[in-house]
Amino acid sequence: MQHRFLISLFLIALFLAPGCSNEHILKEVKTLDLYPSASAIEYTNGRFYIAGDDASYILIADSSFAIVDSIALYSFSNQRISKAVKPDIEAAAITIDQQLLLTGSGSLSPYRNIAWFINPDSKVKDSIRLDTFYNRLLVNGIKEINIEGCCFIPGSCLLANRGSKGYPKNQLVFAHPLFWQRQSQSPVSTALLGVNSDSSLFSGVSGMDYAPESDRLVLTISTEDTRNSLDDGAIGKSYLWIIKNISSKRKWSAINPDKIIDLEKVDTRFKGQKIESVCVIKETKSFIHLALVADNDKGSSTLFRLVIHKD
């Protein structure tokens, strides 16, 4: 009898072990009390780069989430840049020439039509205006510009535009991988992203990254009670959307997620957190390792390390 009991305990432990479970696992949570409004995150060469939509500098963290450095972008003395003039950095990506790209949302011209390019090794930085490109999006099927995510897939730079309750459409923008160099001429196309079935809150895309080994697009989606692209609203729930085989869907007019993950059901520590962005740390045969950032609308930010199962 005791032998059978021990075997049963072993089987239960084996089933619950992280490496053998099909469940998604929240590995780590870290609060950044003094960093406001984290809105974008990227990972390269063992370093996380974290941007805030009203912060004057970006943070650099090591692979353990320990803050090791920062890079100043603006010379504002206050901790938070005024909403009227903030650059609204909402997206981060590593370009094909291994530069860190940060983009403003474009939701309020001219303040938010900016892109920064930063060399991760030397920390040398430069900026460029995106007015021409964002104006082109207005005549290519996007009524309200609000760029929230950016990543690179084979042959394209992919941008995510968030809608609102007043404009309830999320859209993907397929652009040339060097679109900023020829903003008036480089090819661009758009696709509707997902559906919104929540009648009380808008489910808007808030960030994304590309998992190259499995050709998956990973998007963060947050519900927020806002009627336009400028104002914040009451925080609802956050989700991950997974789109498989994204590189083959560049000519699609509408793209739906293949999988939806309710983050509160993964772990209750996601409750009350507005997930703003995601980056892929690594992939294994069965799992994708992610880092996420959240903004609580109170001037502090949170980092999450999450492992999701590919199936």
C-alpha positions as CSV (number, residue, x, y, z in Angstrom):
1,M,0.0,0.0,0.0
2,Q,2.8,2.4,0.9
3,H,4.6,1.5,-2.3
4,R,1.5,2.5,-4.3
5,F,1.1,5.7,-2.4
6,L,4.7,6.7,-3.1
7,I,4.2,6.0,-6.8
8,S,1.1,8.1,-6.9
9,L,2.9,11.0,-5.2
10,F,5.7,10.7,-7.8
11,L,3.3,10.7,-10.7
12,I,1.5,13.8,-9.3
13,A,4.8,15.6,-8.8
14,L,5.9,14.7,-12.4
15,F,2.7,16.0,-13.8
16,L,3.0,19.3,-11.9
17,A,6.7,19.8,-12.7
18,P,7.3,22.9,-14.9
19,G,9.2,21.1,-17.5
20,C,6.5,18.5,-18.0
21,S,3.4,20.6,-17.8
22,N,1.5,22.0,-20.7
23,E,0.5,25.0,-18.6
24,H,1.9,28.5,-19.0
25,I,4.1,29.5,-16.1
26,L,4.8,32.9,-14.6
27,K,8.4,32.7,-13.5
28,E,9.2,36.2,-12.1
29,V,7.6,39.5,-11.2
30,K,9.6,42.7,-10.5
31,T,8.2,46.2,-9.7
32,L,9.9,49.3,-11.0
33,D,8.6,51.8,-8.4
34,L,10.6,54.8,-9.8
35,Y,10.1,54.2,-13.5
36,P,6.9,55.6,-15.0
37,S,4.6,54.1,-17.6
38,A,6.7,51.3,-19.1
39,S,5.3,50.8,-22.6
40,A,7.9,48.9,-24.6
41,I,10.5,46.2,-24.1
42,E,13.1,44.5,-26.2
43,Y,15.8,41.9,-25.5
44,T,19.2,41.5,-27.2
45,N,22.6,40.2,-26.2
46,G,21.5,39.4,-22.6
47,R,20.0,42.8,-22.0
48,F,16.5,44.1,-21.7
49,Y,15.7,47.6,-23.0
50,I,12.7,49.2,-21.4
51,A,11.0,52.4,-22.6
52,G,8.2,54.5,-20.9
53,D,5.7,56.5,-22.9
54,D,6.3,59.6,-20.7
55,A,9.8,58.8,-19.5
56,S,12.9,60.9,-20.5
57,Y,15.2,57.9,-20.5
58,I,15.2,54.1,-21.2
59,L,16.3,51.5,-18.7
60,I,18.7,48.7,-19.3
61,A,18.4,45.5,-17.3
62,D,20.4,42.3,-17.3
63,S,18.9,38.8,-17.9
64,S,17.9,38.7,-14.2
65,F,15.9,41.9,-14.4
66,A,18.5,43.8,-12.4
67,I,18.8,47.4,-13.6
68,V,22.4,48.0,-14.8
69,D,22.3,51.2,-16.9
70,S,20.1,53.8,-18.6
71,I,20.2,56.0,-21.7
72,A,18.8,59.5,-21.7
73,L,16.6,60.5,-24.6
74,Y,15.2,63.9,-23.4
75,S,16.3,66.6,-21.0
76,F,13.1,67.0,-19.0
77,S,13.7,67.6,-15.3
78,N,10.4,66.0,-14.1
79,Q,10.2,62.3,-13.7
80,R,7.2,62.2,-16.2
81,I,7.0,64.2,-19.4
82,S,3.7,66.2,-19.7
83,K,1.0,64.4,-21.6
84,A,0.7,67.4,-23.9
85,V,4.2,67.0,-25.3
86,K,5.4,63.5,-24.4
87,P,6.9,61.4,-27.2
88,D,4.7,58.4,-26.4
89,I,7.3,55.8,-27.1
90,E,5.2,52.6,-27.4
91,A,7.2,50.2,-29.5
92,A,10.7,48.7,-29.5
93,A,12.4,46.3,-31.9
94,I,15.9,45.2,-33.1
95,T,16.4,46.2,-36.7
96,I,18.0,44.1,-39.4
97,D,21.3,45.9,-38.7
98,Q,21.0,45.2,-35.0
99,Q,20.0,48.7,-33.9
100,L,17.4,49.3,-31.2
101,L,14.5,51.0,-32.8
102,L,12.0,52.9,-30.6
103,T,8.9,54.5,-32.2
104,G,6.4,57.1,-31.0
105,S,2.8,56.2,-31.3
106,G,2.0,59.0,-33.9
107,S,-1.3,59.7,-32.0
108,L,-0.5,63.4,-31.6
109,S,1.5,65.2,-34.2
110,P,4.2,66.5,-34.1
111,Y,5.3,65.3,-30.6
112,R,4.7,61.6,-31.1
113,N,6.0,61.2,-34.7
114,I,9.6,60.3,-33.6
115,A,11.8,57.3,-34.0
116,W,15.0,56.6,-32.1
117,F,17.9,54.4,-33.2
118,I,20.3,53.3,-30.5
119,N,23.4,51.1,-30.9
120,P,23.1,48.6,-28.0
121,D,26.9,48.3,-27.7
122,S,28.1,51.9,-27.9
123,K,24.8,53.5,-26.8
124,V,25.2,56.1,-29.6
125,K,21.8,57.3,-30.5
126,D,20.1,59.2,-33.3
127,S,16.5,60.2,-34.1
128,I,14.3,60.7,-37.2
129,R,10.9,62.1,-37.9
130,L,8.2,59.7,-39.1
131,D,5.6,62.4,-40.2
132,T,5.7,61.4,-43.9
133,F,5.2,57.7,-43.1
134,Y,2.5,58.2,-40.6
135,N,0.6,60.5,-43.0
136,R,0.7,57.7,-45.6
137,L,-1.0,55.4,-43.1
138,L,-3.9,57.8,-42.9
139,V,-4.6,57.2,-46.6
140,N,-3.9,53.5,-46.4
141,G,-7.0,52.5,-44.3
142,I,-6.0,53.7,-40.8
143,K,-8.3,56.4,-39.5
144,E,-6.5,57.0,-36.2
145,I,-2.7,56.5,-35.9
146,N,-1.7,54.8,-32.6
147,I,1.3,52.6,-33.2
148,E,1.8,50.3,-30.2
149,G,4.0,47.5,-31.4
150,C,6.9,46.9,-33.8
151,C,8.9,43.8,-34.9
152,F,10.7,42.4,-37.9
153,I,9.6,39.3,-39.7
154,P,11.2,37.9,-42.9
155,G,11.0,40.6,-45.5
156,S,9.0,43.1,-43.5
157,C,8.9,45.5,-40.6
158,L,5.6,44.8,-38.9
159,L,3.8,47.6,-36.9
160,A,0.7,47.2,-34.8
161,N,-1.9,50.0,-34.7
162,R,-4.3,50.1,-31.7
163,G,-7.9,51.2,-32.0
164,S,-10.3,52.5,-29.4
165,K,-14.0,52.3,-28.5
166,G,-14.5,55.3,-30.9
167,Y,-12.5,53.5,-33.6
168,P,-12.8,49.8,-32.8
169,K,-10.2,48.4,-35.2
170,N,-6.8,46.9,-34.5
171,Q,-4.6,46.8,-37.6
172,L,-1.3,45.3,-38.7
173,V,1.0,47.4,-41.0
174,F,3.4,45.5,-43.2
175,A,6.2,47.9,-44.2
176,H,9.6,47.7,-45.8
177,P,12.3,46.6,-43.3
178,L,13.9,50.1,-43.9
179,F,10.7,52.1,-44.3
180,W,12.1,55.1,-42.5
181,Q,14.7,55.7,-45.2
182,R,12.1,56.0,-48.0
183,Q,8.9,57.0,-46.2
184,S,7.1,58.4,-49.2
185,Q,7.9,55.5,-51.5
186,S,8.4,52.2,-49.6
187,P,5.6,49.6,-50.0
188,V,3.0,49.4,-47.2
189,S,-0.1,47.4,-46.7
190,T,-2.5,46.9,-43.8
191,A,-4.6,44.0,-42.4
192,L,-7.4,44.0,-39.8
193,L,-6.3,42.3,-36.6
194,G,-8.7,40.1,-34.6
195,V,-12.2,40.8,-33.5
196,N,-13.6,42.6,-30.5
197,S,-16.5,40.9,-28.8
198,D,-16.4,42.8,-25.5
199,S,-19.2,45.3,-25.6
200,S,-18.1,47.3,-22.5
201,L,-14.3,47.5,-23.0
202,F,-12.2,47.8,-26.1
203,S,-9.6,45.0,-26.6
204,G,-6.7,46.8,-28.1
205,V,-3.2,45.6,-29.2
206,S,-0.6,47.0,-26.9
207,G,2.6,45.4,-28.1
208,M,4.1,42.5,-30.0
209,D,7.2,40.5,-30.9
210,Y,8.2,37.8,-33.3
211,A,9.3,34.3,-32.4
212,P,11.5,33.4,-35.5
213,E,12.1,29.7,-34.8
214,S,8.4,28.9,-34.9
215,D,7.3,31.8,-37.1
216,R,4.8,33.0,-34.5
217,L,3.7,36.5,-33.8
218,V,3.1,37.1,-30.1
219,L,0.8,40.1,-29.2
220,T,-0.3,41.7,-26.0
221,I,-3.9,42.8,-25.9
222,S,-5.4,44.9,-23.1
223,T,-8.9,46.1,-22.5
224,E,-9.3,49.7,-21.6
225,D,-12.4,52.0,-21.4
226,T,-11.2,54.7,-23.8
227,R,-13.0,56.3,-26.7
228,N,-10.0,57.7,-28.5
229,S,-6.3,57.2,-29.1
230,L,-5.1,59.9,-26.7
231,D,-6.8,59.3,-23.4
232,D,-6.3,56.5,-20.9
233,G,-9.2,54.6,-19.5
234,A,-10.1,52.2,-16.7
235,I,-7.8,49.1,-16.8
236,G,-9.5,45.8,-17.7
237,K,-7.9,42.5,-18.5
238,S,-4.8,41.6,-20.5
239,Y,-4.3,38.7,-23.0
240,L,-1.7,37.2,-25.3
241,W,-2.7,36.5,-28.8
242,I,-0.6,34.0,-30.8
243,I,-0.6,34.1,-34.6
244,K,1.0,31.1,-36.4
245,N,2.9,31.3,-39.7
246,I,2.8,35.1,-39.7
247,S,5.4,35.4,-42.5
248,S,3.0,33.7,-45.0
249,K,0.1,36.2,-44.2
250,R,1.6,39.4,-45.5
251,K,-1.1,39.7,-48.2
252,W,-4.0,38.8,-46.0
253,S,-6.7,41.5,-45.5
254,A,-7.6,40.3,-42.0
255,I,-5.8,38.1,-39.5
256,N,-7.2,36.4,-36.4
257,P,-5.3,34.9,-33.5
258,D,-4.8,31.2,-33.5
259,K,-4.6,31.1,-29.7
260,I,-5.8,33.5,-27.0
261,I,-4.3,33.3,-23.5
262,D,-6.1,35.0,-20.6
263,L,-3.2,36.2,-18.4
264,E,-5.3,36.5,-15.2
265,K,-6.1,32.8,-15.6
266,V,-2.4,32.0,-15.9
267,D,-1.6,33.9,-12.6
268,T,-3.7,36.2,-10.5
269,R,-0.7,38.6,-10.2
270,F,-1.7,39.9,-13.7
271,K,-4.9,41.2,-12.3
272,G,-5.1,45.1,-12.4
273,Q,-2.0,45.2,-14.7
274,K,-2.2,46.8,-18.1
275,I,0.2,44.8,-20.1
276,E,1.9,47.2,-22.6
277,S,4.4,45.1,-24.5
278,V,6.2,41.8,-24.9
279,C,9.5,40.5,-26.1
280,V,10.8,37.0,-26.9
281,I,13.8,35.9,-24.9
282,K,14.3,32.5,-26.4
283,E,12.5,29.5,-27.8
284,T,12.8,25.8,-27.1
285,K,11.1,22.9,-28.8
286,S,7.9,23.2,-26.7
287,F,8.1,26.7,-25.1
288,I,8.5,30.4,-25.8
289,H,10.1,32.4,-23.0
290,L,8.8,35.9,-22.8
291,A,9.3,39.2,-20.9
292,L,6.3,41.6,-20.5
293,V,6.0,45.1,-19.1
294,A,2.9,46.6,-17.5
295,D,1.8,50.1,-16.6
296,N,-0.6,50.7,-13.7
297,D,-1.4,54.3,-14.6
298,K,0.0,55.4,-11.2
299,G,3.6,56.2,-12.2
300,S,5.2,52.8,-11.7
301,S,5.9,49.7,-13.9
302,T,6.1,46.0,-13.6
303,L,8.2,43.4,-15.3
304,F,7.0,39.8,-15.8
305,R,8.9,36.7,-17.0
306,L,6.5,34.2,-18.6
307,V,6.9,30.8,-20.3
308,I,4.1,29.8,-22.6
309,H,3.6,26.4,-24.3
310,K,3.6,26.4,-28.1
311,D,0.6,24.1,-28.5
